[in-house]
Amino acid sequence: MLRSLRGRLIVLLALLVCAALASGMLMVGLFHQSAAAQLAQAATENSRACDAIASAYRQYSVTHPRLVDTTNYTALSEQLNTMLERSLRERPTVQGGIWRDTTGSLAYAFPTYVGAVKRTTPPDGELPRIRAINAAAVGGDHTVSQHYGSQSQTLLLAACPLPGPIPNLTAWTMRWTLNFPSRSYHQLMAGLGVLLATVLAAAVLLTHLTMTWSRHVSQIEAALNTHDLAELPVLPATRERELDRIVLALNEAGGRLSAARRRADTLARQMATAERLAAIGRVAAGVAHEIRNPIAAMRLKAESAVAAGPERQPQALQVILGQIERLDALVRRLLSITEHDEPQRERVRIGPFLDASIAQHVDLAGAKRLTIRHSGDLDEARFDPNQVQRALDNLVLNAIEAAPPGTAIEISARHTAEAAVFSVLDQGAGPPAQILDHLFEPFVTGRPDGTGLGLSIVREVAEAHGGFAQLVPTPQGTLFEIVLPWPKS
């Protein structure tokens, strides 16, 4: 997946979302930690307010040692209220009072209350909690703290014992604190909103980029797949700078490839023309060589007959007629190469066909103490028997010329899934290496007395049937094959 651009963009998008989630969780965690720290600080300040009341009461009890004998609780309450006012005046949002276990609230003060009417009694709704925390602090030697949370704010309570002339006396303080300070909360929400908007914008951008690049790459791939490699299409611009550089490079490469292909076609035509001219030259040289010798012999005999008189002329004419017959045979063989007669296919039984082919060469082979036999698993095939007979005759004649005395010539007919294969194997040394590249061209021969037309006739017959002729390398001698594909109908 990471090997493709689309896969990398998807992974990048996933990493971005994970990073955003981690950042959001970190921001929320830090906010909650900050809120917890503020709550702890508020609780500490509330406990210190209670300690401040206890310290003020100790000083008050020193200056009023006969509080225990006082029966006028109204005057006592006013004095304690004054003490509470002084103790809580510099402590915003903190309210508190003096509590006696058997009597209840003896004094209450909320000096920083911002309401229109001054509060003089503890909140009724919180009296059970105030009573409970004061009961927990009676008789103790340390401040007792408690907090009660709701969804939006937390109630902080603290109570501390007041040792002195009045028994079972405690001081208490109370304050409300917001769980999420409005400013910090709004900052958090703003930060999370910006983070969410950034992630969404990046996700939209990456998704658009991924889809755009995927679409352009698919279009380029489709355009390249529908055209031949030699004819690369001109790709349109994608308006993506990096991708257009690739498109431009492909278009330039296509132009260079087209120019190179045109040059290659021109060179191929020139080479084909040169090869044809070279082949024509070899054919012309071969024809000239083959014709020159009979003409020279006829001229020599004619000159001798003219010089010797009438008694030598009949003998000279016989020689001249022989040379004319030689020239006529040469012309007929040339015509068999150039006429390209369409094969007249017919169903042929292979055994009798090969027997007839061998019978024509038994005497010539016997003169060299050679044996000719045939083998193979081909029983029947469709081809032109006259043309294939002529091709096999040329291969057998070449084998008789090349095979050492006392050896055998093997004619084989076998079938494959796609063709019928005729082969002629002899024990000779084979054609010279210097003519192997032009072995089946006219007038190419390795024998001084050969015309070089036999193998060219074999090739023409094979190609007329849609097949080919070939020399097959073998350590057993020389093996020529004629491969004739099965006809479609």
SETOR-40399 format. One record per residue (C-alpha): residue in one letter; x, y, z. Coordinates in steps of 0.5 Angstrom, whole numbers, padded with zeros to 4 digits, always signed. Each point is the difference from the previous one (the first is absolute). Example, Ala and Ser with C-alpha at 12.3 -4.5 7.8 and 13.67 -1.06 7.14 Angstrom:
2
a+0025-0009+0016/s+0002+0007-0002/
This chain:
489
m+0000+0000+0000/l+0006+0005+0002/r+0003-0001-0007/s-0006+0004-0003/l-0001+0007+0000/r-0008-0001+0002/g+0002-0005+0006/r+0005+0005+0002/l-0005+0006+0000/i-0005-0005+0004/v+0005-0001+0005/l+0002+0007+0001/l-0007+0002+0001/a-0001-0006+0005/l+0006+0003+0004/l-0003+0007-0001/v-0006-0002+0004/c+0004-0004+0005/a+0004+0006+0001/a-0006+0004+0001/l-0004-0005+0005/a+0007+0000+0004/s+0000+0008+0000/g-0007+0000+0002/m+0000-0005+0005/l+0007+0004+0003/m-0004+0006+0000/v-0006-0002+0004/g+0005-0004+0005/l+0004+0006+0001/f-0007+0004+0001/h-0002-0005+0005/q+0006+0000+0003/s+0000+0008+0001/a-0007+0000+0002/a+0002-0005+0005/a+0006+0004+0002/q-0005+0006+0001/l-0005-0004+0004/a+0006-0002+0005/q+0002+0007+0000/a-0007+0002+0002/a+0000-0005+0005/t+0006+0002+0003/e-0002+0007+0000/n-0007-0002+0004/s+0004-0004+0005/r+0005+0006+0001/a-0006+0004+0001/c-0003-0004+0005/d+0007+0000+0004/a+0000+0008+0000/i-0007-0001+0003/a+0003-0004+0005/s+0006+0004+0001/a-0005+0006+0001/y-0004-0003+0005/r+0006-0002+0004/q+0002+0007+0001/y-0007+0002+0001/s-0001-0005+0006/v+0006+0003+0003/t-0003+0007+0000/h-0007-0003+0003/p+0002-0006+0005/r-0007+0000+0003/l-0003-0002-0007/v-0003-0006+0004/d-0004+0004+0005/t-0003+0004-0005/t-0007-0001-0001/n-0002+0005-0005/y+0001-0004-0007/t-0002+0006-0004/a+0006+0005+0002/l+0004-0006+0000/s-0002-0002-0007/e+0001+0007-0002/q+0007+0000+0002/l+0001-0006-0003/n-0003+0002-0007/t+0005+0006+0001/m+0006-0005+0000/l-0002-0004-0006/e-0001+0007-0004/r+0007+0002+0002/s+0003-0008-0002/l-0004-0001-0006/r+0000+0007-0003/e+0006-0001-0005/r-0002-0007-0002/p-0005+0001-0006/t-0006-0005+0000/v+0002-0003+0007/q-0006+0000+0005/g+0001-0003+0007/g-0003+0000+0007/i+0001-0003+0007/w-0004-0006+0002/r-0002-0003+0006/d-0001-0007+0000/t-0006+0000+0005/t-0003+0007-0002/g+0002+0001-0008/s+0002+0006-0003/l+0003+0005+0005/a+0002+0005-0006/y+0001+0001-0007/a+0003+0004-0005/f+0001+0001-0008/p+0003+0007-0001/t+0002-0001-0007/y-0007-0002-0002/v-0002+0004-0006/g-0008+0000+0000/a-0004+0006+0002/v-0002-0003+0007/k+0005-0002+0005/r+0000-0007+0002/t-0001-0001+0007/t-0001-0008+0001/p+0003-0006-0003/p-0003-0003-0006/d-0006-0004+0002/g+0001-0005-0006/e+0007-0001+0003/l-0001-0001+0007/p+0000-0007+0001/r+0007+0000-0003/i+0002+0005+0004/r-0002-0003+0006/a+0003-0007-0002/i+0007+0003-0001/n+0000+0004+0007/a-0002-0006+0003/a+0006-0004-0003/a+0004+0006+0003/v-0002+0000+0007/g+0005-0002+0005/g+0005-0001-0005/d+0007+0004-0001/h+0000+0001-0008/t-0004+0003-0005/v-0005-0005-0004/s-0001+0002-0007/q-0006-0003-0005/h-0002+0001-0007/y-0006-0001-0003/g+0000+0000-0008/s-0006+0001-0005/q+0001+0000-0008/s+0002+0008+0000/q+0002+0002+0007/t+0003-0003+0006/l-0002+0002+0008/l+0006+0000+0004/l-0001+0000+0008/a+0005+0000+0005/a+0000+0000+0008/c+0005+0001+0005/p-0001-0001+0008/l+0000+0006+0004/p+0003-0001+0007/g-0002+0005+0005/p-0005+0002+0006/i-0006-0003-0004/p+0000-0007-0001/n-0002-0004-0007/l+0002+0006-0004/t+0002+0000-0007/a+0001+0005-0006/w-0002-0002-0007/t+0001+0003-0007/m-0003-0002-0006/r+0001+0003-0008/w-0002-0003-0007/t+0004+0000-0005/l-0001-0002-0007/n+0002-0006-0003/f+0002+0003-0007/p+0002+0007+0001/s-0004+0004-0006/r+0006+0003-0003/s+0005-0006+0000/y-0006-0005-0002/h-0002+0005-0006/q+0008+0000-0002/l+0000-0008+0000/m-0006+0000-0004/a+0003+0005-0005/g+0006-0004+0000/l-0004-0006-0001/g-0004+0003-0006/v+0006+0003-0003/l+0003-0007+0000/l-0006-0004-0003/a+0000+0005-0005/t+0007-0001-0002/v-0001-0007+0000/l-0006+0000-0004/a+0003+0005-0005/a+0006-0004-0001/a-0004-0007-0001/v-0004+0004-0005/l+0007+0002-0003/l+0003-0007+0000/t-0006-0003-0002/h-0001+0004-0006/l+0007+0000-0002/t+0000-0008+0001/m-0006+0000-0005/t+0003+0005-0005/w+0006-0004+0000/s-0003-0007-0001/r-0005+0003-0005/h+0006+0003-0004/v+0005-0006+0000/s-0006-0005-0002/q-0001+0005-0006/i+0007-0001-0002/e+0000-0007+0001/a-0006-0001-0004/a+0003+0004-0005/l+0006-0003-0001/n-0003-0007+0001/t-0005+0001-0006/h+0006+0002-0005/d+0006-0004-0003/l+0007+0001+0003/a+0002+0003-0006/e-0005+0005-0001/l-0001+0003+0007/p-0005+0005+0001/v+0000+0008+0001/l-0002+0000+0007/p-0004+0006+0003/a+0002+0005+0005/t-0003-0002+0007/r+0002+0007+0003/e+0004-0003+0006/r+0007+0002-0001/e+0003-0006+0002/l-0004-0004-0004/d+0000+0004-0006/r+0008+0000+0000/i-0001-0008+0000/v-0005+0001-0006/l+0004+0005-0004/a+0006-0005+0001/l-0004-0006-0003/n-0003+0005-0005/e+0008+0001-0002/a+0002-0007+0000/g-0006-0002-0004/g+0002+0005-0005/r+0007-0002+0000/l-0002-0007-0001/s-0005+0001-0006/a+0006+0004-0003/a+0005-0006+0002/r-0005-0005-0003/r-0001+0004-0007/r+0008+0000+0000/a+0000-0008+0001/d-0006-0001-0005/t+0005+0004-0005/l+0006-0004+0002/a-0004-0006+0000/r-0003+0002-0007/q+0007+0001-0002/m+0003-0006+0002/a-0005-0004-0003/t+0001+0003-0007/a+0008-0001+0001/e-0002-0007+0002/r-0004-0001-0006/l+0005+0003-0004/a+0005-0004+0003/a-0004-0006-0002/i-0001+0002-0007/g+0007+0001+0000/r+0002-0007+0002/v-0006-0003-0004/a+0003+0004-0006/a+0007-0002+0001/g-0002-0008+0001/v-0004+0001-0007/a+0005+0003-0003/h+0005-0005+0002/e-0005-0006-0002/i-0001+0003-0006/r+0007+0002-0002/n+0003-0008+0000/p-0005-0003-0005/i+0001+0006-0004/a+0008+0000+0000/a-0001-0008-0001/m-0005+0001-0006/r+0005+0006-0003/l+0006-0004+0000/k-0003-0006-0003/a-0003+0004-0006/e+0007+0003-0001/s+0003-0007+0000/a-0005-0002-0005/v+0000+0006-0005/a+0008-0001+0000/a+0000-0008+0000/g-0005+0000-0006/p-0007-0004-0001/e+0003-0006+0003/r+0000+0003+0007/q-0007+0004+0000/p-0004-0006+0002/q+0004-0001+0006/a+0000+0007+0002/l-0007+0001-0001/q-0002-0006+0005/v+0004+0004+0005/i-0003+0006-0002/l-0007-0003+0001/g+0002-0003+0007/q+0002+0007+0002/i-0006+0003-0002/e-0004-0006+0004/r+0004+0002+0006/l-0002+0007-0001/d-0007-0002-0001/a+0000-0004+0007/l+0003+0006+0003/v-0006+0005-0002/r-0005-0005+0002/r+0003+0000+0007/l+0000+0007+0000/l-0007+0001-0002/s-0002-0005+0005/i+0003+0005+0005/t-0003+0006-0002/e-0007-0002-0003/h-0003-0002+0007/d-0005-0005-0002/e-0006+0000+0005/p+0000-0007+0004/q-0005-0005-0003/r-0002-0003+0007/e-0002-0007+0000/r-0001-0006+0005/v+0007-0004+0000/r+0001-0007+0003/i+0007+0001+0002/g+0003-0007+0000/p-0001-0001-0008/f+0002+0007-0001/l+0007-0001+0003/d+0001-0007-0003/a-0001+0004-0007/s+0005+0005+0002/i+0005-0005+0002/a-0001-0004-0006/q+0002+0006-0005/h+0007+0000+0004/v+0002-0007+0001/d+0004-0001-0006/l+0004+0006+0002/a+0001-0002+0007/g+0002-0007-0002/a+0005+0003-0004/k+0004+0003+0006/r-0002-0006+0005/l-0005+0004+0003/t-0007-0002+0003/i-0006+0004+0001/r-0006-0002+0005/h-0006+0004+0003/s-0003+0000+0007/g-0005+0004+0004/d-0007+0000+0003/l-0003+0005-0005/d-0005-0004-0004/e-0004+0005-0004/a+0000+0007-0002/r-0002+0005-0004/f+0005+0004-0005/d+0002+0001-0007/p+0003-0007-0002/n+0004+0002-0006/q+0003+0006+0003/v+0002-0003+0007/q+0002-0006-0005/r+0005+0005-0003/a+0002+0003+0006/l+0002-0007+0003/d+0003-0002-0006/n+0005+0006+0000/l+0002-0002+0008/v+0001-0007-0002/l+0004+0002-0006/n+0004+0004+0005/a+0001-0005+0005/i+0002-0005-0005/e+0006+0005-0002/a+0002+0001+0007/a-0001-0007+0003/p+0006-0004+0001/p+0000-0007-0004/g-0003-0006+0004/t-0004+0005+0005/a-0008+0000+0000/i-0005+0006-0002/e-0006+0001+0005/i-0006+0003-0003/s-0005+0001+0006/a-0007+0003+0000/r-0003+0001+0007/h-0006+0005+0003/t+0000+0005+0005/a-0006+0004+0003/e+0001+0005-0005/a+0003-0003-0006/a+0003-0006-0005/v+0007+0000+0000/f+0004-0003-0005/s+0008-0001+0001/v+0006-0003-0004/l+0006-0002+0004/d+0007-0002-0002/q+0006-0002+0003/g+0004+0006-0004/a+0004+0006+0003/g-0005+0005-0002/p+0000+0006-0004/p+0006+0005+0001/a-0001+0005+0006/q+0002+0006-0005/i-0007-0001-0003/l-0005-0002+0005/d-0003+0007+0001/h-0002+0000-0008/l-0001-0008+0000/f-0007+0000-0003/e+0002+0006-0005/p+0000-0001-0008/f+0007-0002-0002/v+0003-0001+0007/t+0004-0007+0000/g+0006-0003+0003/r+0001-0005-0006/p+0004+0003-0006/d-0004-0004-0005/g-0007+0002+0004/t-0005+0005-0003/g-0002+0002+0007/l-0007+0000-0002/g-0003-0006+0004/l+0000+0003+0007/s-0004+0006-0003/i-0005-0004-0003/v-0001-0004+0006/r-0001+0007+0004/e-0005+0002-0005/v-0004-0006+0000/a+0000+0000+0008/e-0002+0007+0000/a-0005-0001-0006/h-0004-0005+0005/g+0001+0006+0006/g+0006-0004+0003/f+0007+0001+0000/a+0007-0004-0001/q+0005-0001+0005/l+0007-0003+0001/v+0000-0003+0007/p+0006-0001+0004/t+0001-0007+0002/p+0007-0004+0002/q-0003-0006-0005/g+0002+0003-0006/t-0004+0005-0005/l-0008+0001+0001/f-0004+0004-0004/e-0008+0001+0002/i-0006+0003-0004/v-0005+0002+0005/l-0007+0000-0003/p-0006+0003+0005/w-0006-0004+0000/p-0005+0004-0005/k-0006+0004+0003/s-0005-0003-0005/
